[in-house]
């Protein structure tokens, strides 16, 4: 146990965009080149989104973002009406955010460590970050416990994540901030279209194993339909995509889905993507916004790709937007109400 504690000593600390003003450096970037200028353009587009009273903003998240210290940024975006809907990978919402909401932490590590030793100590590694596997198992079983309390029928991931917020309200938040809890309180829906691809999957497998005859399931088609309903309800939409993958694709595809349903809505009016992926192999995470226009998903007037790593670029983008203050005139949309009976 002492050896394990030696690895799990220094927690990752989440950056606070309210404590620094990125506007001067973003302004300086505007007269530079390469990704400096690109992020300056992206910052202007985000400010346009926030200033456009008809625009609803969808944030997509992929990669190990909250374990790396970006959780409070997204919580602030929710709390200050800077985002109206979130589409994410499961690891970010469950293994990282909900995990910390239960009172656990991520720890600063070393990518050059002996991974066999970590495995023997039940420590999981995300590049230079450590997680206590024993604590992660508690997170898994908490998901199973929540599933046991819900009706044994298909649920969207949004429904289940709402129930996770209810659980935190009842049991008490054991961390300073939580995206899951902030979203629950503000009525901001969170979708995880690949919900089983994370700690939630282990918990739901356990739930179904113990309740083989009748059990809860997660309906990814319902996720897609509900996301499409959000697009239909909004006049205009802007998207901010951190990374790519399933969250990016689902969020772009809802434009096409509205057309298929005979409720044709305009392409996403504003779009920003922050990624380190390359477009040349045809992979989704690197496919450009310009490419998405050919599919009828993204308008090209206000769009910007930023090829940079999220732990550096997202704090700059979000701090600039926060200190410009356009969010102060935005009213909370509470899109979760669209699905309340």
C-alpha positions in Angstrom: 0.0 0.0 0.0 2.8 2.4 0.8 4.4 1.7 -2.6 1.1 2.5 -4.3 0.7 5.7 -2.4 4.1 6.8 -3.6 2.7 6.7 -7.1 -0.6 8.4 -6.2 0.8 11.5 -4.4 0.2 14.6 -6.4 -3.3 15.1 -7.8 -3.9 16.8 -11.2 -5.2 20.3 -10.7 -7.9 21.8 -12.9 -7.1 25.1 -14.6 -9.4 28.0 -13.9 -10.1 30.3 -16.9 -11.5 33.0 -14.5 -8.0 33.6 -13.0 -6.3 34.8 -16.2 -7.3 36.8 -19.2 -6.3 35.3 -22.6 -7.5 38.3 -24.6 -4.1 40.0 -25.0 -2.4 36.9 -26.3 -5.3 36.0 -28.6 -5.2 39.6 -29.9 -1.5 39.2 -30.5 -2.0 35.9 -32.3 -4.2 37.6 -34.9 -1.1 39.3 -36.4 0.9 36.1 -36.5 0.7 33.0 -38.6 0.0 29.2 -38.6 -2.0 28.0 -35.5 -1.6 31.2 -33.6 -3.7 33.0 -36.2 -6.1 30.1 -36.5 -7.0 30.1 -32.8 -7.4 33.9 -33.0 -10.0 33.4 -35.8 -11.6 30.6 -33.8 -11.9 32.9 -30.8 -13.7 35.5 -32.9 -16.1 32.8 -34.2 -16.8 31.7 -30.6 -17.6 35.3 -29.6 -20.0 35.5 -32.6 -21.7 32.4 -31.4 -22.2 33.8 -27.9 -23.4 37.1 -29.3 -25.9 35.6 -31.7 -29.1 35.3 -29.6 -30.6 32.9 -32.1 -27.7 30.4 -31.9 -27.5 27.4 -29.6 -24.1 26.0 -28.9 -23.1 22.3 -28.9 -19.8 21.3 -27.4 -18.2 17.9 -28.4 -15.5 16.3 -26.3 -13.2 13.4 -27.0 -9.8 12.4 -25.6 -8.6 12.3 -22.0 -9.5 15.9 -21.3 -10.8 16.0 -17.7 -8.1 13.7 -16.4 -5.7 16.2 -17.8 -7.1 19.2 -15.9 -9.7 20.7 -18.2 -12.8 19.8 -16.2 -13.4 23.2 -14.6 -13.3 24.9 -18.0 -16.3 22.9 -19.2 -18.1 23.4 -15.8 -17.6 27.1 -16.2 -18.9 27.0 -19.8 -22.1 25.4 -18.4 -22.5 27.6 -15.4 -22.0 30.8 -17.5 -24.4 29.9 -20.4 -21.5 29.4 -22.8 -22.8 26.1 -24.0 -26.3 24.6 -24.5 -25.6 20.9 -25.1 -22.7 18.5 -24.8 -21.8 15.4 -26.8 -18.9 13.4 -25.4 -17.1 10.1 -25.1 -18.0 8.0 -22.1 -14.5 8.1 -20.5 -14.7 11.9 -20.1 -18.1 11.9 -18.4 -17.9 8.7 -16.4 -14.3 7.6 -15.8 -13.1 11.2 -15.4 -15.9 13.6 -14.3 -18.3 11.3 -12.4 -15.2 9.4 -11.0 -14.0 12.7 -9.4 -17.5 13.6 -8.3 -17.4 10.5 -6.2 -14.4 11.9 -4.4 -11.6 10.3 -6.3 -8.7 12.0 -8.2 -6.3 11.7 -11.1 -2.6 11.9 -10.3 0.4 13.3 -12.0 2.6 10.4 -13.3 5.4 9.6 -15.7 5.1 8.0 -19.1 8.5 6.3 -18.6 7.4 4.3 -15.6 7.4 0.5 -15.5 3.8 -0.4 -16.6 4.1 -3.9 -15.4 4.7 -2.5 -11.9 1.7 -0.3 -12.3 -0.4 -3.3 -13.3 0.6 -5.2 -10.2 -0.3 -2.2 -8.0 -3.7 -1.7 -9.8 -2.8 1.7 -11.1 -4.0 2.6 -14.6 -2.0 5.1 -16.7 -3.2 7.7 -19.2 0.2 8.9 -20.7 1.5 10.9 -17.7 -1.6 10.5 -15.5 -2.4 7.8 -13.0 -5.8 6.4 -11.8 -6.4 4.0 -8.9 -8.0 1.0 -10.5 -9.6 0.0 -7.2 -11.4 3.4 -7.1 -12.4 3.0 -10.7 -14.1 -0.2 -9.8 -16.2 1.7 -7.3 -17.2 4.0 -10.1 -18.2 1.0 -12.2 -20.4 -0.4 -9.4 -22.0 3.0 -8.7 -23.2 3.0 -12.3 -24.6 -0.5 -11.8 -26.3 0.7 -8.6 -27.9 3.7 -10.5 -29.0 1.3 -13.3 -30.8 -0.9 -10.8 -32.9 2.0 -9.6 -34.2 2.9 -13.1 -37.0 1.4 -15.1 -35.8 -1.7 -17.0 -36.3 -0.3 -20.5 -34.2 1.4 -23.2 -32.8 4.8 -22.1 -30.9 7.4 -24.0 -27.5 8.2 -22.6 -28.9 11.6 -21.8 -31.5 10.0 -19.5 -28.9 8.0 -17.7 -26.5 10.9 -17.3 -29.4 12.9 -15.9 -29.9 10.1 -13.3 -26.2 10.3 -12.5 -26.8 14.0 -11.7 -29.8 13.0 -9.5 -27.5 10.6 -7.7 -24.9 13.3 -7.0 -27.7 15.6 -5.7 -28.9 12.9 -3.3 -25.6 11.6 -2.2 -23.7 14.8 -2.2 -20.9 16.1 -4.5 -17.5 15.0 -3.2 -15.5 17.2 -5.5 -15.2 21.0 -6.0 -16.8 20.9 -9.4 -18.5 18.3 -11.6 -19.6 18.7 -15.3 -22.3 16.1 -14.8 -23.7 17.9 -11.8 -23.5 21.4 -13.3 -25.3 20.1 -16.4 -28.0 18.5 -14.3 -28.5 21.7 -12.4 -28.5 24.0 -15.5 -30.6 21.7 -17.7 -27.8 21.2 -20.2 -28.2 17.7 -21.8 -25.1 15.5 -22.1 -25.1 12.8 -24.7 -22.6 9.9 -24.9 -23.5 8.0 -28.0 -20.9 5.2 -27.3 -21.9 4.9 -23.6 -20.7 1.4 -23.0 -17.2 2.3 -24.1 -16.1 3.3 -20.7 -16.6 2.6 -17.0 -20.3 2.8 -17.6 -20.0 -0.3 -19.8 -18.6 -2.4 -17.0 -21.3 -1.2 -14.6 -24.1 -1.9 -17.1 -22.6 -5.4 -18.0 -22.8 -6.1 -14.2 -26.3 -4.8 -14.0 -27.5 -6.9 -17.0 -25.7 -10.0 -15.7 -27.5 -9.7 -12.4 -30.8 -8.9 -14.1 -30.8 -11.2 -17.1 -34.6 -11.3 -17.6 -35.4 -7.6 -17.3 -32.7 -4.9 -17.4 -31.9 -1.4 -18.5 -30.3 -0.8 -22.0 -28.8 2.2 -23.7 -30.4 3.2 -27.0 -27.9 5.0 -29.3 -30.5 5.5 -31.9 -32.6 7.4 -29.3 -29.5 9.5 -28.6 -29.3 10.4 -32.3 -33.0 11.2 -32.4 -32.9 13.4 -29.3 -29.9 15.3 -30.7 -31.8 15.8 -33.9 -34.7 17.1 -31.9 -32.4 19.7 -30.4 -31.3 20.8 -33.8 -35.0 21.1 -34.9 -35.8 23.1 -31.8 -32.9 25.6 -32.4 -33.1 28.3 -35.0 -29.3 28.3 -35.6 -26.5 26.2 -34.1 -22.8 26.5 -33.5 -20.5 23.6 -32.8 -17.2 23.6 -30.8 -15.5 20.2 -31.3 -12.5 19.2 -29.1 -11.0 16.2 -30.9 -13.2 14.1 -33.2 -14.6 10.6 -33.2 -18.2 9.6 -32.5 -19.2 12.9 -30.7 -18.1 14.9 -33.7 -19.9 12.6 -36.2 -23.2 12.5 -34.3 -23.2 16.2 -33.9 -22.6 16.9 -37.5 -25.0 14.2 -38.7 -28.0 15.8 -37.0 -28.2 18.3 -39.9 -28.7 15.5 -42.4 -31.2 13.8 -40.1 -33.4 16.8 -40.0 -33.6 16.7 -43.8 -34.4 13.0 -43.8 -37.3 13.7 -41.3 -38.7 16.4 -43.5 -37.7 19.1 -41.0 -34.9 20.5 -42.9 -32.8 22.9 -40.8 -29.8 24.9 -41.9 -26.2 23.6 -41.7 -24.4 24.4 -38.5 -23.9 28.2 -38.8 -20.6 28.3 -36.8 -18.0 25.6 -36.4 -14.7 25.3 -34.6 -12.6 22.1 -34.3 -9.5 21.7 -32.2 -7.6 18.6 -33.1 -4.1 17.1 -33.6 -5.4 14.5 -36.1 -4.4 14.5 -39.8 -7.0 14.6 -42.5 -5.0 12.7 -45.1 -5.8 9.2 -43.9 -9.6 9.9 -44.1 -10.0 9.5 -40.4 -13.0 11.3 -38.9 -11.0 13.1 -36.1 -9.0 14.8 -38.8 -11.6 15.4 -41.4 -11.9 19.2 -41.9 -14.9 21.4 -41.5 -14.5 22.2 -45.2 -15.0 18.5 -46.0 -18.1 18.5 -43.8 -19.6 21.2 -46.0 -19.7 18.7 -48.9 -22.0 16.5 -46.8 -24.3 19.5 -46.1 -23.3 19.6 -42.4 -21.3 22.8 -41.8 -21.6 26.3 -43.4 -18.2 27.6 -44.5 -18.7 31.3 -43.7 -17.8 31.0 -40.0 -15.6 28.0 -39.5 -12.1 27.3 -38.3 -9.8 24.3 -37.8 -7.2 24.7 -35.1 -4.5 22.0 -35.2 -3.3 22.1 -31.6 -3.4 20.1 -28.4 -6.5 20.7 -26.2 -4.7 21.2 -22.9 -3.1 24.3 -24.4 -5.7 25.6 -26.9 -9.0 25.1 -25.0 -7.9 27.2 -22.0 -6.9 30.1 -24.3 -10.2 29.8 -26.3 -12.4 29.6 -23.3 -10.6 32.3 -21.2 -10.8 34.7 -24.2 -14.6 34.1 -24.5 -15.2 34.3 -20.8 -13.4 37.7 -20.5 -15.0 39.2 -23.6 -18.2 38.6 -21.7 -20.8 38.0 -24.6 -22.2 35.2 -22.4 -23.6 37.7 -20.0 -26.4 38.5 -22.4 -27.3 34.9 -23.1 -30.2 33.3 -21.3 -30.0 29.6 -20.3 -31.8 27.5 -22.8 -32.4 24.4 -20.5 -32.6 22.1 -23.5 -33.2 19.1 -21.2 -36.7 20.4 -20.8 -37.4 19.3 -24.4 -37.4 15.7 -23.1 -39.3 16.2 -19.8 -42.8 14.7 -19.7 
